[in-house]
Amino acid sequence: MNIEALVAAIVFLCLILTLMPLYTQLRLENEVLADKRIVIHQLYEELLLHSSTDPMVVTKEEWIRNPVTLKFKQTSSYLKGCATWKNVKKNNERLCLYASKS
């Protein structure tokens, strides 16, 4: 085996060993963002439907891989809806949306 082929094989392996973890991380982050988009959209839809003045807690299991807990709280001037869940990286996520009273 000549030296050029050996160097080419080493460069190829270095590229593979560098790019595979990078690609895996990018796919994982893409899933985190996709789940967040789904939860934001669904929380918005639920916030529009929620009209009760009582605090409400709902768990939805069909939106993403992990259960999403929704909490709604009415104040004097707005309705607050929060969603909490574990993302695909097993980190806790929480986001809230607010709606003015109509």
N, C-alpha and C positions, 0 to 999 in steps of 0.2 A: 504494500500500500504506500503510495507516495505521500509526501508531506502536504501537498495542496488538498488532497482529499481528506486528510485528517483534520486540517484547519477548517475546511468547509463543514465537516461533520460537527466539530466543536462549536463553530459559530451558529450552525442550525440548532443544535441542542440548547445553546444559551438563549437563543431567540424564543424557542418553544417554552423553556423554563421561566422566561420572563413574561411572555405574553399570556400564557394560560391562567395564572393567578389574576392578572389584570382583567382578562375577559370574564372570569368568574365573579370578580368583585363588581364589575360593571353590570352584569346580569342581576346580581343580588340587589344593588342599589336601584336598578330599574324596577324590580318587583316592589321594593319599599315605596317608591314614588307612585307606582300604579295602584297599590293598595290605598295609599293616602288619597289619591284622586277619587277612587271609588267611595271611600268613607266620607269625604267632603261632600260629594254629590248626594249620597244617600242621607247624610245628616241634614243637608239643605232641604231635601224633599220632606223629611220627617218634621223639620222645623216649621215648614209651611202648613203641614197638616195638624200640628199640635196646637190646640186652642184652649186646653184646660188650664185652669189657674192653679191646680194642684201640682206639686213636684211629681215627676214621673221618671222611672228608671226602666229601661227596656234593654234586653240583650238580643242581638241579631247574630245568627251563626251562619247565614247563607251568603253574606256579602263577600267575605274573604276567607282565607284559610283558618284564621283564629276568630273567636267570638269578639264582637264589638259591643261595648256597653254604652248606651245613650242615656244621658241625664238631662232632663229639662227642668228649668227653674224660671218661674215668672217673678218679675220685679214690678215696681210701679210704672216703669217706662219702657221696659223691653223684656223679651223672652230670650233666655240663654239656653243653648243646647250644646252639650259637650259629648264627645265620643272618646272612649279610651279603648285601646287594644294593644296586643303584642305584635310587633311586626315580624317579618321573616327572619330578622337577625336577633330575635328574642328580646328586643328592647321595647320598653313601654312607650307608647305614643299617646298623645292627648292633643285634641284640638277642639276649639269652641267657635261657634257661630252665634251671632246675635240678630234678633229681628225686632223691629219696633212694633209697638202695639198698633193695631189698626182699628 
